[in-house]
Amino acid sequence: MNIKDWKNVKIIIKDGFWERDRIEEELSKAHILVNQLGFGYNTLPVEAMSYGCVVFNSHPNWFKRNVPDAPIVHITAETLE
């Protein structure tokens, strides 16, 4: 089943620049953050976790080997489907 078919799921795609207030507002209502595919980390996942979000993000293989218990769920474009 495709996530777009789920009821009561609101998908917000951040494209471009958002003001700080908008980021905080969206994170305060979110349950899951899919951050980046193929680019590593930035500070948004850490902030999202502070709001209680589960974070999905891609990260390099060396990171997975050295930080096996990372609090961020590793994804790729293929595993996100």
N, C-alpha and C positions, 0 to 999 in steps of 0.2 A: 504494500500500500504506500502510496506517495504521501509525504507529509502535507502537501497542499490539499489533500482530501480529508484531512483531520478536521473535526469540528472543534470550535473553541480554541483554535491555535491562530495567533496573530504573528505573522512574519514581517519583520521590519528590516529593510536592507539599508544600511548606512552607506550612502554614496556621496562623496564630497565632504565638505567641512560642516561640522555641527558646533553650535555654541555650547559652552560648558554646561549651562542649565539644561539643555536638551539631552545631553549625554546622561547627566545625573537623573533626570526624570525617567528616561527610558530604562536605565539600569534598575531603578527602584521598582519598576513594574515587571521586569523580566525574570524568567526562571532559567533560561538557557542562553548562552552567548556562543555563537559560532564565530570565532574571531578571524583567523586567516588561514589560507591554504597555500603553503609553499613559501612563506616569507618569514617564519619564525615568530617571536614574541614581540609585543610592545607592552605598554603599561595598562592598556584597557582590560586584559584578562585579570590582572591583579585587582583592579578596581571593581570589576564585576563580581569577583569572588567575595569582596568585602560587602557587597550587597546581597550575598547568598546565592548567586548564580552558579550553575554548573557551566564550566567553560570547555569548549571543544576547540582545538587549535592544532595545526600541524607543527611539528618540530623535527629537527634533523636527527638522523640515526645516532650520532654521538651523544645527543642529549638523552634519548631513550635508554641507551646503554648505561650512562652515568647517573641518571636520575630516574630509576625504574618506578619509584613511588610518587611521581609528580602529581600534583593535585589537578592537573589539566588533562582532559581526555584527548589522546592523540588521534587525529583523523587525517585522511587524505581525501582528495576529490572522489576517489573510488569508494572509500568506506563510508562516506557521508550519504550516499544515495539512499 
